Amino acid sequence: MSHPLVDAETIRALANVLTETGLTEIEVENKYGRIRVARTLGQPGGQVGGGAFPAPVSVPVAEPSSAPAASASASAPAPGDYSHNTNAITSPMVGIAYLSPDPSSAPFVNEGQEVKEGQTLMLIEAMKTFNQIKSPRTGRVTKVLVTSGAPVEFGEALMIVE
């Protein structure tokens, strides 16, 4: 017996989830296959380029509205904007960040702590799967940028490890 994974009702439901949550992509998988719905913000027509599974999109961090438009492009990044920090550990997926293995446990790492390459920094839950986010280098955690239970986007800065 054949079961259609892709139907208009499923796509509409997933698109509504994107709109309601402010996410840029969502992916669902079952025994019949996998479907991914993604949207890009700020592009004319709102279309995503070719192929059945378009590439993930990184949404830029908005500049504070109080800054003049002309000087915003020439100035340094705003305080607290870690998107251009070369030491930032970024999210490889959309999901929910968890700083500890469970609510009653201590966090995997704390600010000021030395970490080794490959050490688990946090978990990101995506589609009911907990994914370990490991340190790509040895260094010191100088800043934790997310809180436990917070939603994160693809490419979002999670931590600074120098």
Backbone as JSON, one array per atom type, in Angstrom:
{
  "sequence": "MSHPLVDAETIRALANVLTETGLTEIEVENKYGRIRVARTLGQPGGQVGGGAFPAPVSVPVAEPSSAPAASASASAPAPGDYSHNTNAITSPMVGIAYLSPDPSSAPFVNEGQEVKEGQTLMLIEAMKTFNQIKSPRTGRVTKVLVTSGAPVEFGEALMIVE",
  "N": [[0.84, -1.19, 0.0], [0.6, 2.15, -0.88], [1.64, 5.29, 0.49], [1.11, 8.66, 0.47], [3.62, 10.92, 1.16], [3.99, 13.6, 0.7], [1.64, 15.96, 0.59], [-0.75, 18.53, -0.1], [-2.05, 19.39, 2.25], [-0.29, 18.6, 4.33], [1.98, 20.12, 3.69], [0.92, 22.73, 3.96], [0.31, 22.68, 6.71], [2.9, 22.41, 7.84], [4.05, 24.79, 6.89], [2.47, 26.62, 8.27], [3.35, 26.09, 10.88], [5.97, 27.07, 10.67], [5.43, 29.82, 10.29], [4.01, 30.46, 12.67], [5.91, 29.96, 14.67], [8.14, 31.38, 13.92], [10.34, 30.19, 12.85], [12.79, 29.22, 10.33], [12.99, 26.92, 8.92], [11.76, 23.53, 8.72], [11.69, 20.06, 9.32], [10.37, 16.88, 8.66], [10.12, 13.43, 9.29], [9.16, 10.14, 8.45], [8.2, 6.64, 8.25], [7.73, 6.55, 5.53], [9.23, 8.43, 4.26], [10.92, 11.63, 3.96], [10.29, 15.09, 4.53], [11.04, 18.46, 3.95], [10.49, 21.76, 4.77], [11.25, 25.01, 3.96], [11.92, 28.48, 4.39], [12.88, 31.64, 3.09], [13.8, 34.79, 4.32], [13.07, 38.1, 3.37], [13.63, 37.96, 0.63], [12.74, 38.65, -2.73], [9.52, 37.62, -3.71], [9.66, 35.42, -2.07], [10.64, 32.91, -2.7], [12.33, 29.78, -2.68], [15.4, 28.61, -3.92], [15.91, 26.15, -6.58], [15.55, 22.46, -6.66], [14.43, 19.72, -4.56], [15.06, 19.77, -1.89], [16.01, 22.5, -0.53], [18.97, 24.42, 0.28], [20.0, 25.13, 3.7], [19.18, 28.25, 5.29], [20.69, 31.12, 6.57], [19.69, 33.51, 8.84], [20.28, 36.89, 9.06], [21.35, 38.82, 11.92], [19.39, 41.41, 13.16], [20.11, 44.9, 13.02], [20.19, 47.31, 15.71], [17.36, 49.46, 15.89], [17.67, 52.11, 16.61], [20.07, 53.05, 15.64], [21.55, 55.08, 13.11], [20.93, 54.49, 9.65], [22.97, 54.88, 7.71], [25.38, 54.94, 9.18], [25.34, 52.48, 10.4], [26.16, 50.43, 8.69], [28.85, 50.99, 8.39], [29.9, 50.91, 10.9], [31.33, 49.17, 13.78], [30.43, 45.79, 14.86], [27.46, 45.56, 16.86], [27.43, 45.77, 20.48], [27.3, 42.63, 22.06], [26.64, 41.33, 19.74], [27.54, 38.51, 18.33], [27.82, 37.3, 15.92], [29.85, 37.6, 14.04], [32.1, 36.81, 15.3], [35.03, 35.01, 15.35], [35.55, 33.02, 17.14], [33.19, 31.98, 17.9], [30.92, 29.38, 18.64], [28.69, 27.9, 16.6], [25.22, 27.11, 15.95], [24.46, 24.06, 14.42], [21.99, 23.43, 13.49], [18.39, 23.85, 13.57], [16.61, 24.03, 16.57], [16.07, 23.11, 20.04], [18.01, 24.34, 22.66], [19.94, 22.81, 25.2], [21.67, 23.08, 28.17], [22.52, 21.24, 29.98], [22.55, 17.67, 30.73], [20.14, 16.84, 31.85], [17.39, 18.4, 33.65], [18.05, 18.4, 36.41], [20.76, 18.15, 36.57], [24.19, 19.39, 36.59], [25.46, 21.99, 34.39], [26.97, 21.17, 31.19], [29.26, 22.7, 30.6], [30.73, 25.68, 32.02], [30.97, 29.29, 32.05], [34.27, 30.5, 31.76], [35.46, 28.07, 32.1], [37.88, 25.62, 31.16], [38.0, 23.82, 28.11], [38.23, 20.85, 26.12], [39.07, 19.86, 22.77], [36.42, 18.29, 21.1], [34.93, 17.86, 23.38], [31.73, 17.71, 24.94], [29.58, 20.44, 24.74], [26.94, 21.27, 24.88], [23.49, 20.27, 24.33], [21.38, 19.93, 21.49], [18.07, 19.7, 20.81], [16.36, 18.27, 18.22], [13.7, 17.34, 16.31], [12.91, 15.4, 18.21], [15.31, 14.21, 18.81], [18.32, 14.19, 20.54], [21.11, 16.04, 20.01], [24.58, 16.12, 20.34], [26.58, 18.93, 20.88], [29.74, 19.59, 20.18], [32.96, 20.79, 21.23], [34.96, 22.42, 18.85], [37.57, 22.95, 19.23], [40.35, 23.22, 21.55], [40.18, 25.22, 24.44], [39.03, 28.12, 26.29], [35.86, 28.65, 27.7], [34.42, 31.59, 27.19], [32.05, 32.93, 27.03], [28.66, 32.14, 27.4], [26.0, 32.05, 25.31], [23.34, 31.33, 25.09], [20.32, 30.26, 26.72], [19.25, 27.5, 28.73], [16.79, 25.46, 27.29], [16.02, 27.26, 25.4], [14.93, 28.22, 22.11], [16.88, 27.72, 19.15], [18.42, 28.89, 16.14], [19.62, 27.82, 12.91], [23.04, 28.41, 12.46], [23.18, 30.3, 14.48], [24.99, 31.97, 17.05], [26.2, 30.2, 19.79], [28.02, 29.84, 21.89], [31.13, 31.2, 23.07], [34.33, 30.16, 22.53], [37.54, 30.53, 23.31]],
  "CA": [[0.0, 0.0, 0.0], [1.36, 3.38, -1.0], [1.19, 6.38, 1.35], [1.75, 9.89, 0.0], [4.25, 11.72, 2.2], [3.83, 15.0, 0.36], [0.33, 16.39, 0.11], [-0.95, 19.96, 0.14], [-2.42, 19.6, 3.65], [0.93, 18.48, 5.13], [2.83, 21.29, 3.42], [0.28, 23.89, 4.6], [0.48, 22.55, 8.17], [4.29, 22.72, 8.16], [4.24, 26.22, 6.64], [1.85, 27.32, 9.4], [4.26, 25.96, 12.02], [7.05, 28.03, 10.44], [4.9, 31.16, 10.52], [3.64, 30.63, 14.08], [7.08, 29.89, 15.55], [9.2, 32.26, 13.45], [11.46, 29.39, 12.36], [13.03, 29.35, 8.9], [12.88, 25.61, 8.28], [11.27, 22.43, 9.53], [11.84, 18.8, 8.6], [9.6, 15.79, 9.26], [10.47, 12.15, 8.69], [8.44, 8.96, 8.93], [8.64, 5.44, 7.52], [7.51, 6.72, 4.1], [10.2, 9.35, 3.7], [11.23, 12.85, 4.68], [9.91, 16.33, 3.86], [11.62, 19.64, 4.57], [9.91, 23.01, 4.29], [12.11, 26.11, 4.38], [11.58, 29.77, 3.81], [13.9, 32.67, 3.22], [13.21, 36.07, 4.68], [13.6, 39.27, 2.71], [13.93, 37.78, -0.79], [11.54, 38.9, -3.54], [8.72, 36.46, -4.07], [9.75, 34.43, -1.02], [10.9, 31.6, -3.25], [13.58, 29.13, -2.36], [15.99, 28.11, -5.15], [15.71, 24.82, -7.12], [15.71, 21.23, -5.92], [13.38, 19.35, -3.62], [15.51, 20.09, -0.54], [16.89, 23.65, -0.64], [20.01, 24.57, 1.29], [19.59, 25.91, 4.86], [19.36, 29.68, 5.16], [21.07, 31.81, 7.8], [19.01, 34.78, 8.93], [21.18, 37.83, 9.72], [20.87, 39.49, 13.12], [18.97, 42.77, 12.84], [20.78, 45.99, 13.72], [19.26, 48.09, 16.53], [16.66, 50.47, 15.09], [18.07, 53.46, 17.0], [21.29, 53.44, 14.91], [21.28, 55.6, 11.77], [21.16, 53.48, 8.62], [24.23, 55.11, 7.02], [26.51, 54.59, 10.02], [25.25, 51.09, 10.85], [26.94, 49.56, 7.81], [30.26, 51.3, 8.51], [30.35, 50.78, 12.29], [31.67, 47.84, 14.28], [29.24, 45.07, 15.31], [26.86, 46.04, 18.1], [27.8, 44.96, 21.64], [26.42, 41.48, 22.19], [26.48, 40.69, 18.44], [28.65, 37.58, 18.2], [27.69, 36.59, 14.65], [31.09, 37.68, 13.26], [33.2, 36.4, 16.16], [35.64, 33.79, 14.82], [35.6, 32.03, 18.21], [31.82, 31.57, 18.22], [30.44, 28.04, 18.28], [27.36, 28.17, 16.05], [24.3, 26.0, 15.89], [24.41, 23.4, 13.12], [20.61, 23.06, 13.18], [17.29, 24.5, 14.28], [16.16, 23.16, 17.64], [16.03, 23.65, 21.4], [19.31, 24.15, 23.3], [19.97, 22.37, 26.6], [23.03, 23.24, 28.67], [22.84, 20.1, 30.84], [21.92, 16.45, 30.22], [18.78, 16.84, 32.35], [17.17, 19.6, 34.47], [18.63, 18.33, 37.76], [22.22, 18.01, 36.47], [25.0, 20.58, 36.35], [25.69, 22.21, 32.96], [28.14, 20.51, 30.6], [30.37, 23.63, 30.8], [30.41, 27.0, 32.58], [31.86, 30.37, 31.6], [35.57, 30.46, 32.42], [35.95, 26.68, 32.16], [38.7, 25.11, 30.06], [37.4, 22.68, 27.42], [39.1, 20.18, 25.16], [38.45, 19.57, 21.48], [35.56, 17.11, 21.14], [34.15, 17.83, 24.62], [30.34, 18.14, 24.77], [29.28, 21.77, 25.29], [25.49, 21.35, 25.11], [22.66, 19.43, 23.47], [20.29, 20.59, 20.75], [17.01, 18.75, 20.48], [15.72, 18.52, 16.93], [12.87, 16.2, 15.92], [12.94, 14.43, 19.31], [16.63, 13.62, 18.89], [19.27, 15.06, 21.22], [22.38, 16.09, 19.28], [25.65, 16.71, 21.12], [27.36, 19.97, 20.25], [31.08, 19.39, 20.74], [33.91, 21.87, 20.99], [35.83, 22.15, 17.72], [38.95, 23.28, 19.61], [40.67, 23.35, 22.97], [40.2, 26.63, 24.82], [38.28, 28.52, 27.48], [34.52, 29.18, 27.43], [34.39, 32.96, 27.7], [30.68, 33.44, 27.05], [27.55, 31.26, 27.01], [25.08, 33.01, 24.69], [21.97, 30.84, 25.08], [19.85, 29.7, 27.99], [18.71, 26.15, 28.58], [15.39, 25.43, 26.88], [15.76, 28.31, 24.42], [15.02, 27.8, 20.71], [18.03, 28.26, 18.42], [18.34, 28.83, 14.68], [20.82, 27.4, 12.2], [24.05, 29.47, 12.35], [23.15, 31.2, 15.63], [26.11, 31.83, 17.97], [25.78, 29.54, 21.02], [29.06, 29.99, 22.9], [32.43, 31.67, 22.61], [35.44, 29.36, 23.06], [38.79, 31.16, 22.85]],
  "C": [[0.88, 1.24, 0.0], [0.76, 4.45, -0.1], [1.88, 7.65, 0.89], [2.32, 10.68, 1.18], [3.96, 13.19, 1.96], [2.42, 15.22, -0.17], [0.15, 17.84, 0.52], [-1.26, 20.24, 1.6], [-1.19, 19.55, 4.56], [1.82, 19.7, 4.94], [2.24, 22.54, 4.06], [0.48, 23.85, 6.11], [1.9, 22.9, 8.58], [4.59, 24.21, 7.95], [3.62, 27.05, 7.76], [2.71, 27.24, 10.65], [5.42, 26.94, 11.88], [6.6, 29.45, 10.77], [4.64, 31.41, 12.0], [4.86, 30.7, 14.99], [8.2, 30.84, 15.13], [10.43, 31.51, 12.96], [11.62, 29.57, 10.86], [12.97, 28.02, 8.18], [12.37, 24.58, 9.27], [11.37, 21.16, 8.68], [11.11, 17.71, 9.37], [9.97, 14.5, 8.53], [9.59, 11.07, 9.29], [8.87, 7.77, 8.08], [8.48, 5.55, 6.01], [8.52, 7.66, 3.46], [10.37, 10.58, 4.56], [10.79, 14.04, 3.85], [10.49, 17.49, 4.66], [10.99, 20.86, 3.93], [10.78, 24.12, 4.85], [11.63, 27.39, 3.73], [12.75, 30.71, 4.0], [13.19, 33.97, 3.5], [13.88, 37.17, 3.88], [13.97, 39.08, 1.25], [12.64, 38.01, -1.58], [10.83, 37.6, -3.88], [8.76, 35.35, -3.04], [10.06, 33.03, -1.51], [12.26, 31.09, -2.82], [14.09, 28.49, -3.63], [15.82, 26.62, -5.35], [15.84, 23.63, -6.18], [14.61, 20.99, -4.92], [13.75, 19.72, -2.19], [16.49, 21.24, -0.62], [17.88, 23.72, 0.51], [19.49, 25.39, 2.47], [19.94, 27.38, 4.66], [19.71, 30.25, 6.52], [20.41, 33.18, 7.78], [19.91, 35.75, 9.68], [20.53, 38.47, 10.94], [20.55, 40.93, 12.76], [19.77, 43.78, 13.65], [19.76, 46.73, 14.59], [18.66, 49.22, 15.72], [17.07, 51.89, 15.44], [19.31, 53.94, 16.26], [20.91, 53.99, 13.54], [21.69, 54.58, 10.72], [22.53, 53.65, 7.96], [25.41, 54.67, 7.88], [26.49, 53.14, 10.47], [26.1, 50.18, 9.99], [28.43, 49.8, 7.97], [30.79, 51.05, 9.92], [30.7, 49.33, 12.62], [30.39, 47.13, 14.72], [28.76, 45.6, 16.66], [27.34, 45.18, 19.27], [26.79, 43.81, 21.79], [26.15, 40.78, 20.86], [27.71, 39.82, 18.2], [28.65, 36.85, 16.86], [28.98, 36.61, 13.82], [32.31, 37.27, 14.08], [33.75, 35.06, 15.67], [35.72, 32.69, 15.87], [34.21, 31.52, 18.6], [31.56, 30.14, 17.77], [29.01, 28.26, 17.83], [26.52, 26.91, 15.96], [24.28, 25.37, 14.5], [23.0, 23.07, 12.67], [19.63, 23.96, 13.93], [16.83, 23.53, 15.37], [16.07, 23.89, 18.96], [17.35, 23.32, 22.08], [19.12, 23.73, 24.76], [21.42, 22.4, 27.06], [23.46, 22.1, 29.58], [22.1, 18.87, 30.31], [20.48, 16.27, 30.7], [18.62, 18.0, 33.33], [17.84, 19.57, 35.85], [20.15, 18.23, 37.75], [22.9, 19.36, 36.27], [25.19, 20.75, 34.85], [26.93, 21.46, 32.48], [29.38, 21.37, 30.83], [29.84, 24.93, 31.39], [31.36, 28.03, 32.0], [33.14, 30.31, 32.43], [36.2, 29.08, 32.46], [36.8, 26.36, 30.93], [38.0, 23.91, 29.45], [38.41, 22.11, 26.44], [38.34, 19.96, 23.86], [37.66, 18.26, 21.59], [34.72, 16.99, 22.4], [32.74, 18.35, 24.36], [30.12, 19.47, 25.48], [27.81, 21.89, 25.67], [24.81, 20.34, 24.2], [21.7, 20.33, 22.71], [19.31, 19.5, 20.37], [16.37, 19.18, 19.17], [14.99, 17.24, 16.55], [13.0, 15.06, 16.93], [14.25, 13.66, 19.39], [17.56, 14.64, 19.55], [20.63, 14.93, 20.55], [23.44, 16.77, 20.13], [26.36, 17.76, 20.28], [28.72, 19.93, 20.94], [31.99, 20.55, 20.37], [34.82, 21.52, 19.82], [37.31, 22.4, 18.04], [39.1, 23.28, 21.12], [40.72, 24.83, 23.28], [39.4, 26.86, 26.08], [36.93, 29.07, 27.03], [34.48, 30.58, 28.04], [32.98, 33.52, 27.78], [29.72, 32.34, 26.61], [26.44, 32.19, 26.55], [23.62, 32.57, 24.68], [21.61, 30.35, 26.48], [19.24, 28.33, 27.72], [17.22, 26.21, 28.29], [15.03, 26.47, 25.84], [15.82, 27.75, 23.0], [16.23, 28.45, 20.05], [17.83, 28.03, 16.93], [19.66, 28.3, 14.12], [21.77, 28.59, 12.1], [24.09, 30.43, 13.51], [24.34, 30.91, 16.54], [25.58, 31.29, 19.31], [26.72, 29.84, 22.18], [30.29, 30.58, 22.24], [33.49, 30.82, 23.31], [36.71, 29.91, 22.46], [39.98, 30.34, 23.26]]
}
